[in-house]
Amino acid sequence: MSIGLGIFLIAIGAILTFALNVSVDVVDLDLIGWILMGAGLVVVIIGVALLTRKRRTVATSRVDVDPATGSRVNTTERDDTL
């Protein structure tokens, strides 16, 4: 979702900067377009960095026999690290 938002911001910024030839006294549309394109680039870079992040999960299962009762005991340990 963040990559799509970044592309959308880049597209809107490019339209404001390069395609619109409107002069507004209150704001500079070219500057707003450049700011939107920069923000879109930052959002795309953050989105790609979050996608390439590896998540590692280690699950260890152990089956033991309880000496007192003679029943099987299943133990599962899980370690989630980033």
QUIFENDA-V986310 format. One record per residue. N is the residue number from 0. PSI is psi in degrees with one decimal (NA if undefined). OMEGA is omega as a letter, one per 30 degrees, with the letter a starting at -180 (* if undefined). Layout:
# QUIFENDA-V986310
((N | PSI | OMEGA) (N | PSI | OMEGA))
This chain:
# QUIFENDA-V986310
((0 | -36.3 | a) (1 | -31.4 | l) (2 | -40.6 | l) (3 | -40.4 | l) (4 | -40.4 | l) (5 | -43.3 | l) (6 | -39.2 | l) (7 | -44.9 | l) (8 | -39.2 | l) (9 | -42.5 | a) (10 | -45.1 | l) (11 | -41.3 | l) (12 | -40.2 | l) (13 | -38.0 | l) (14 | -45.4 | l) (15 | -36.1 | a) (16 | -47.5 | a) (17 | -27.9 | a) (18 | -26.1 | a) (19 | 129.5 | l) (20 | 52.1 | a) (21 | 136.4 | l) (22 | 120.1 | l) (23 | 131.1 | a) (24 | -30.0 | a) (25 | -42.3 | a) (26 | 157.4 | l) (27 | 106.0 | a) (28 | -29.7 | l) (29 | -43.3 | l) (30 | -41.9 | l) (31 | -38.2 | l) (32 | -43.8 | l) (33 | -39.3 | l) (34 | -42.6 | l) (35 | -39.6 | l) (36 | -38.9 | l) (37 | -42.9 | l) (38 | -38.3 | l) (39 | -38.9 | l) (40 | -41.6 | l) (41 | -42.0 | a) (42 | -40.1 | l) (43 | -43.0 | l) (44 | -42.5 | l) (45 | -40.8 | l) (46 | -42.1 | l) (47 | -39.0 | l) (48 | -38.2 | l) (49 | -30.4 | l) (50 | -34.6 | a) (51 | -4.8 | l) (52 | 132.7 | a) (53 | 136.2 | l) (54 | 127.6 | a) (55 | 129.4 | l) (56 | 128.1 | l) (57 | 121.7 | l) (58 | 127.1 | a) (59 | 122.8 | l) (60 | 138.7 | a) (61 | 135.1 | l) (62 | 121.9 | l) (63 | 164.2 | l) (64 | 125.1 | l) (65 | 120.2 | a) (66 | -26.7 | a) (67 | -42.3 | a) (68 | -19.7 | a) (69 | 9.8 | a) (70 | 159.4 | l) (71 | 140.0 | l) (72 | 120.7 | l) (73 | 127.0 | l) (74 | 128.7 | l) (75 | 126.7 | l) (76 | 136.4 | a) (77 | 133.3 | l) (78 | 110.9 | l) (79 | 116.0 | l) (80 | 153.4 | l) (81 | NA | *))
